[in-house]
Amino acid sequence: MLLTFLNKIPMPTIDLSQYKKKKAPKSSEPKKEGGLLAFLNQDISFGNGQLNDKKKEYLYLELSSLLLAGINLKTSLELVTAEQENENDRKLFTVIQKNVLTNGIALSKALEKSGKFSLYEVYSIQIGEETGQLAVVLQDLAKYYQGRIKQRRKIISTLSYPCMVLLSSFGAVYFMLKVVVPMFADVLKRFGGELPWITELVISISKGMEKYFFPIFILITAIVVVLFRVRKTETYRKVSSGLVLKLPVAGNLVKKIYLGRFCNSMRLLTGAHVPLLRAISLSKQMVGWYPIESSLQKVEDDILNGKSLNQSLQQFKIYPSKMIQLVRIGEESNKLDYFFAKIAEQYGEEVEYQTASLSSIMEPLFIIVVGFLVGVIMIAMYLPMFQMGNTFQ
């Protein structure tokens, strides 16, 4: 579960505040879409309907490179579409290309219409089109996903060894209980006599595992399937996020990940001079975590009633007091984007440090645990033999 929560760490954001917006006709805001950036937006999309991060990085990197090289958008889209080897991707990019070139739809609207891109990207590209900085915005989006993929891989590589040790440990203990213990049990039965309590306990666990393994496996599989089906319901999201927050180490880590994401999205939007209410509404859809989403709905209502952002955030325990104080200073100095960037950067560093620390603790801990279990099993099996040896003496 920790890796599931870890798949959404905040990355460098797009600095749109430096672009001066050109006078343009009425610009329409992107409509809400389903399947927004979800908590598990990994390299492989698990049912959220969006392109994975690798493909998004490729699209933005290719388009920005071609546009910065002086090639027009029409030719750039044709080249990117022609390079697609996957049939589904080629169809998707062909539809986007047709909407832009034939139907005259803006690129941001074409991406939104496809349903494969998040509001983060749609709104950023729309601002790039309005400011005449589309190539630069696409380049920033490519860097964003490059950094996101790089950091995710770093975290996975950090935690992969402890997880492999854990799986190996379970495998070793399972093998001993399934194969070694029954062999010893048959030998001990032939000698007769009363067995030590620890030997009886280990043999009982071995028999129970053999008897109830498949029923337990089927039960666990059924639970996983049910949870997968209800994972998007409000009740499940509320309960699961509450349970995660109560975990000793992982809860604090997950909290920092999503607070960093919230600050990251707010930094992007406030830096682009998006109205505060609109920025909060978009951030609520970008974050993808129930405790923050539900609180931001109340924050919107409070701001409409005249409260400041920091005053509204104070009523929720999910937001640390230090963060609230920095938001207050940002509001007073009219530099919310700067302080949100600092908070997001701080949370990113803390998450990376805590992940590395957690990995360094987990490795020896797993080794100690498996060594202890194997030792207990071996002692339980050999103890009757030692007792019989003393009896014969």
C-alpha positions in Angstrom: 0.0 0.0 0.0 2.9 2.3 0.7 4.1 2.1 -2.9 0.5 2.7 -4.0 0.5 5.9 -2.0 4.0 6.8 -3.0 3.1 6.7 -6.8 2.0 10.7 -6.6 5.0 12.9 -5.3 5.1 16.6 -6.3 7.5 17.7 -9.0 8.9 20.9 -10.4 6.0 23.1 -11.5 5.5 25.3 -14.5 6.4 28.9 -14.0 3.7 30.7 -15.9 3.8 33.9 -13.9 6.6 35.3 -16.1 4.5 35.4 -19.2 2.5 38.5 -19.9 -0.9 37.6 -21.1 -1.8 39.0 -24.6 -5.1 40.6 -25.3 -7.3 38.0 -26.7 -11.0 37.3 -27.2 -13.0 35.6 -24.5 -11.2 32.6 -23.2 -13.3 29.8 -21.9 -12.3 27.8 -18.9 -11.7 24.1 -19.3 -14.7 22.0 -18.3 -14.4 19.4 -15.5 -13.6 16.0 -16.7 -13.7 12.5 -15.2 -10.6 10.5 -14.4 -8.4 13.4 -13.2 -5.0 13.0 -11.8 -5.5 10.1 -9.4 -3.5 9.0 -6.4 -2.0 6.2 -8.4 -1.1 7.9 -11.7 1.8 5.6 -12.4 3.6 4.8 -15.6 0.9 2.3 -16.3 -2.6 3.7 -15.9 -4.9 1.6 -13.7 -8.3 2.4 -15.1 -8.1 6.2 -14.9 -8.4 6.5 -18.7 -5.4 8.8 -19.1 -2.1 8.4 -21.0 0.7 7.2 -18.8 3.5 9.6 -17.7 6.0 8.2 -20.2 3.8 8.9 -23.2 2.9 12.4 -21.9 6.5 13.2 -21.5 7.3 12.0 -25.1 4.4 14.0 -26.5 5.3 17.3 -24.8 9.0 16.9 -25.4 8.6 16.2 -29.1 6.1 19.0 -29.7 8.1 21.6 -27.8 11.3 20.6 -29.6 9.7 20.9 -33.0 7.9 24.2 -32.2 11.1 25.7 -30.7 12.9 24.6 -33.9 10.5 26.8 -35.9 8.2 24.1 -37.2 4.6 25.0 -37.2 2.0 23.2 -35.1 0.4 21.5 -38.1 3.6 19.8 -39.2 4.6 19.1 -35.6 1.4 17.2 -34.9 1.8 15.3 -38.2 5.3 14.2 -37.3 4.4 13.2 -33.7 1.4 11.2 -35.0 3.5 9.5 -37.7 6.1 8.3 -35.1 3.6 6.4 -33.0 4.1 2.6 -33.2 1.2 1.7 -30.9 -2.1 1.6 -32.7 -4.2 3.1 -29.9 -1.8 6.0 -29.5 -1.8 6.6 -33.2 -5.6 6.8 -33.3 -5.6 9.1 -30.3 -3.1 11.5 -31.8 -4.8 11.3 -35.2 -8.1 12.5 -33.5 -6.2 15.3 -31.7 -4.5 16.3 -35.0 -7.9 16.3 -36.8 -9.6 18.4 -34.2 -6.8 21.0 -34.2 -6.1 21.2 -38.0 -9.5 20.3 -39.6 -12.0 21.5 -37.0 -10.0 24.5 -35.9 -10.1 23.6 -32.2 -7.3 24.9 -29.9 -4.7 22.3 -28.8 -5.8 22.6 -25.2 -9.4 21.9 -26.1 -8.5 19.0 -28.3 -6.5 17.4 -25.4 -9.5 18.0 -23.1 -11.9 16.6 -25.6 -9.8 13.4 -25.8 -10.3 12.7 -22.1 -6.7 11.4 -21.8 -5.2 14.5 -20.2 -5.7 16.1 -16.8 -6.9 19.6 -16.1 -3.4 20.5 -15.0 -2.2 20.0 -18.6 -5.3 21.4 -20.3 -5.2 24.6 -18.3 -1.5 25.1 -18.6 -1.5 24.7 -22.4 -4.5 27.0 -22.6 -2.5 29.7 -20.8 0.4 29.0 -23.1 -1.8 29.5 -26.2 -3.2 32.8 -24.8 0.2 34.2 -24.0 1.9 33.0 -27.2 4.3 30.8 -25.2 2.9 27.4 -26.2 6.3 25.9 -27.0 7.8 27.0 -23.6 4.8 25.6 -21.7 5.0 22.3 -23.5 8.7 22.2 -22.7 8.0 22.9 -19.0 5.4 20.1 -19.1 7.9 17.7 -20.5 10.4 18.6 -17.7 7.6 18.2 -15.2 6.9 14.6 -16.3 10.6 13.8 -16.7 11.2 14.8 -13.1 8.1 13.0 -11.9 9.2 9.8 -13.6 12.8 10.1 -12.4 11.8 10.6 -8.7 9.2 7.8 -8.8 11.9 5.4 -10.1 14.3 6.6 -7.5 11.8 5.8 -4.7 10.9 2.5 -6.3 14.5 1.5 -6.5 15.0 2.6 -2.9 12.2 0.4 -1.7 12.5 -2.5 -4.1 15.3 -4.3 -2.1 13.5 -4.3 1.2 10.4 -5.5 -0.5 12.3 -8.3 -2.2 13.8 -9.3 1.2 10.3 -9.3 2.7 8.9 -11.6 -0.1 11.9 -13.9 0.2 11.4 -14.1 3.9 7.8 -15.0 3.5 8.8 -17.6 0.9 11.4 -19.1 3.2 9.1 -19.3 6.2 6.3 -20.7 4.0 8.7 -23.4 2.6 9.8 -24.4 6.1 6.2 -24.6 7.4 4.9 -26.4 4.3 7.8 -28.9 3.7 10.4 -29.0 6.4 8.1 -29.0 9.5 5.8 -31.9 8.2 9.0 -34.0 7.6 10.2 -33.4 11.1 6.7 -34.0 12.5 6.5 -37.4 10.9 9.9 -38.4 12.4 8.9 -37.1 15.8 5.6 -39.0 15.8 7.5 -42.3 15.3 9.5 -41.7 18.5 6.4 -41.0 20.5 6.4 -39.2 23.8 5.2 -35.7 24.6 6.5 -32.8 22.5 7.6 -29.4 23.8 4.9 -26.7 23.6 6.8 -24.7 21.0 7.1 -27.8 18.8 3.4 -28.5 19.1 2.7 -24.8 18.2 4.8 -24.9 15.1 3.3 -28.2 13.9 -0.2 -26.8 14.5 0.6 -23.7 12.4 2.0 -25.9 9.7 -1.2 -28.1 9.6 -3.4 -25.1 9.7 -1.6 -23.5 6.8 -2.0 -26.7 4.8 -5.6 -27.0 5.6 -6.8 -23.4 5.3 -4.4 -22.0 2.7 -6.8 -22.1 -0.3 -9.9 -20.9 1.6 -7.8 -17.9 3.0 -6.4 -17.2 -0.5 -9.8 -17.2 -2.1 -11.1 -14.9 0.7 -8.2 -12.5 0.3 -8.7 -12.4 -3.5 -12.4 -11.7 -3.0 -11.7 -8.9 -0.7 -9.2 -7.3 -3.1 -11.7 -7.6 -6.0 -14.4 -5.9 -3.9 -12.1 -3.1 -2.7 -11.0 -2.5 -6.3 -14.6 -2.1 -7.5 -15.5 0.3 -4.7 -12.2 2.2 -4.6 -13.7 5.3 -6.2 -16.7 5.6 -3.9 -16.7 8.4 -1.3 -17.1 6.0 1.7 -14.2 3.9 0.7 -11.9 6.9 0.0 -12.9 8.4 3.3 -12.3 5.2 5.3 -9.1 4.2 3.5 -7.5 7.6 3.8 -8.4 7.7 7.5 -6.8 4.4 8.1 -3.6 5.3 6.2 -3.2 8.5 8.2 -3.2 6.4 11.4 -0.2 4.3 10.3 2.8 5.2 12.4 5.3 6.1 9.7 3.5 5.7 6.3 0.7 8.0 7.4 2.9 11.0 7.9 4.7 10.3 4.7 1.5 10.0 2.6 0.3 13.2 4.2 3.4 15.1 3.2 3.2 13.8 -0.4 -0.3 15.1 -0.9 0.3 18.4 0.9 3.2 18.9 -1.4 1.0 18.2 -4.4 -1.6 20.7 -3.2 1.0 23.4 -2.7 2.5 22.5 -6.1 -0.7 23.0 -7.9 -1.6 26.2 -6.0 1.9 27.6 -6.8 1.3 27.0 -10.6 -2.2 28.5 -10.6 -1.6 31.5 -8.4 1.7 32.2 -10.2 -0.3 32.4 -13.4 -2.7 34.9 -11.7 -5.6 32.6 -11.7 -8.3 33.8 -9.3 -8.0 32.2 -5.9 -11.4 30.4 -6.0 -10.6 29.0 -9.4 -7.2 27.9 -8.3 -8.7 26.1 -5.3 -11.3 24.4 -7.5 -8.7 23.1 -9.9 -6.3 22.1 -7.1 -9.1 20.1 -5.6 -9.4 18.1 -8.8 -5.6 17.7 -9.2 -4.7 16.5 -5.8 -6.8 13.3 -5.8 -6.9 12.6 -2.1 -10.1 12.6 0.0 -9.0 14.5 3.1 -7.7 17.5 1.0 -10.5 17.3 -1.5 -13.2 17.4 1.1 -11.5 20.2 3.0 -11.1 22.4 -0.1 -14.8 22.3 -0.8 -15.4 23.9 2.6 -12.5 26.3 2.0 -14.2 27.5 -1.2 -17.4 28.2 0.7 -15.5 30.1 3.4 -13.7 32.3 0.9 -17.0 33.2 -0.7 -18.2 34.2 2.7 -15.2 36.6 3.2 -12.7 34.4 5.0 -9.0 34.4 4.1 -7.4 31.2 2.9 -5.3 30.7 6.0 -8.2 31.2 8.3 -10.2 28.6 6.4 -7.3 26.1 6.4 -6.9 26.4 10.2 -10.1 24.4 10.9 -8.6 21.2 9.3 -6.1 19.1 11.1 -4.6 17.9 7.9 -2.8 21.2 7.3 0.1 21.8 9.7 0.3 25.1 11.6 3.7 26.0 9.9 2.1 25.7 6.5 -0.8 27.8 7.5 1.5 30.6 8.9 3.4 30.6 5.6 0.2 30.9 3.6 -0.9 33.8 5.9 2.4 35.6 5.1 1.9 34.9 1.4 -1.5 36.4 1.5 -0.4 39.5 3.4 2.6 40.1 1.1 0.7 39.1 -2.1 3.3 36.3 -2.8 1.2 33.2 -2.4 2.9 31.5 -5.4 6.4 32.0 -3.8 5.4 30.6 -0.5 3.5 27.7 -2.0 6.6 26.8 -4.0 8.8 26.9 -0.9 6.3 24.6 1.0 6.1 22.2 -1.9 9.9 22.1 -2.2 10.3 21.4 1.5 7.7 18.6 1.5 9.5 17.1 -1.5 12.8 17.0 0.2 11.3 15.6 3.4 9.5 12.8 1.5 12.7 11.8 -0.3 14.7 11.8 3.0 12.1 9.8 4.9 11.7 7.3 2.1 15.5 6.7 2.1 15.5 6.4 5.9 12.5 4.0 5.8 14.4 1.8 3.4 17.5 1.7 5.5 15.5 0.7 8.5 13.4 -1.9 6.7 16.3 -3.9 5.3 17.9 -5.0 8.6 14.5 -5.2 10.2 13.3 -7.8 7.7 16.5 -9.7 8.0 16.2 -9.9 11.8 12.5 -10.9 11.6 13.1 -13.7 9.1 16.1 -14.9 11.0 14.1 -15.0 14.2 11.2 -16.9 12.6 13.6 -19.5 11.0 15.5 -19.8 14.2 12.3 -20.5 16.2 11.2 -23.1 13.7 14.5 -24.9 13.8 14.7 -24.8 17.6 11.1 -26.2 17.7 12.1 -29.1 15.4 15.4 -30.0 17.0 14.4 -29.5 20.7 12.6 -32.9 21.0 15.7 -34.6 19.6 17.9 -32.9 22.2 15.6 -34.0 24.9 15.6 -37.6 23.7 19.4 -37.5 23.5 19.5 -36.4 27.2 17.0 -39.1 28.1 19.1 -41.9 26.6 22.2 -40.6 28.4 
